[in-house]
Amino acid sequence: MISERFTAWRTSRHSDGSGNCVEVAGAGDGIAVRDSKDRVGPYLEFSTSEWAAFLGDARKGAYDRR
């Protein structure tokens, strides 16, 4: 399920290089997230507003383990 829309995939600078990461790519109107171990597999696609909301919640600690 490779998309031509998403070409510049990247991982976090905090990734340890073990391959157990997610990759993110942007394309003007959306963001995609995929498993770094399955680069030709499926990906999740979000609108830019959905992605911004997710990042805002993550920065606030909304997804931290308690």
C-alpha positions as MATLAB code, in Angstrom:
seq = 'MISERFTAWRTSRHSDGSGNCVEVAGAGDGIAVRDSKDRVGPYLEFSTSEWAAFLGDARKGAYDRR';
ca = [
       0.000    0.000    0.000;
       2.598    2.559   -1.058;
       1.283    6.058   -1.600;
       2.885    8.462   -4.023;
       1.590   11.329   -1.855;
       3.846   10.479    1.052;
       7.475   10.288   -0.002;
       9.585   11.901    2.738;
       9.176    9.444    5.617;
      11.103   10.155    8.821;
      11.496    8.821   12.339;
      12.012   10.683   15.578;
      15.515   11.829   16.413;
      14.915    9.969   19.693;
      14.649    6.606   17.888;
      17.304    4.124   18.939;
      17.818    2.584   15.498;
      16.424   -0.825   16.478;
      13.679   -0.666   13.863;
      10.880   -0.600   16.426;
       9.655    2.816   15.399;
       6.914    4.599   13.594;
       7.613    6.791   10.606;
       5.762    9.979    9.738;
       5.345   11.717    6.390;
       3.500   14.841    5.402;
       1.814   15.852    2.180;
       0.314   19.352    2.159;
      -3.158   18.280    3.253;
      -2.361   15.335    5.512;
      -0.011   13.288    7.650;
       0.622    9.551    7.449;
       2.063    7.213   10.087;
       3.430    3.722    9.418;
       5.420    0.941   11.067;
       9.109    1.262   10.188;
       9.364   -2.538    9.887;
       6.698   -2.685    7.151;
       7.428    0.146    4.758;
       5.195   -1.195    1.997;
       2.350   -2.075    4.344;
      -0.621   -0.028    5.447;
      -0.406    3.393    7.038;
      -2.747    5.599    9.031;
      -3.638    8.919    7.466;
      -4.719   12.026    9.386;
      -5.767   15.521    8.414;
      -3.417   18.295    9.472;
      -5.929   19.434   12.114;
      -6.233   15.904   13.546;
      -2.439   15.614   13.681;
      -2.110   19.017   15.375;
      -4.665   17.974   18.002;
      -2.792   14.699   18.618;
       0.548   16.496   19.020;
      -1.008   19.064   21.351;
      -2.441   16.324   23.568;
       0.866   14.424   23.513;
       2.730   17.541   24.644;
       0.263   17.912   27.519;
       0.918   14.317   28.607;
      -2.514   13.006   27.640;
      -1.030    9.679   26.490;
       1.542    9.196   29.247;
       1.316    5.954   31.168;
       0.073    6.527   34.678;
];
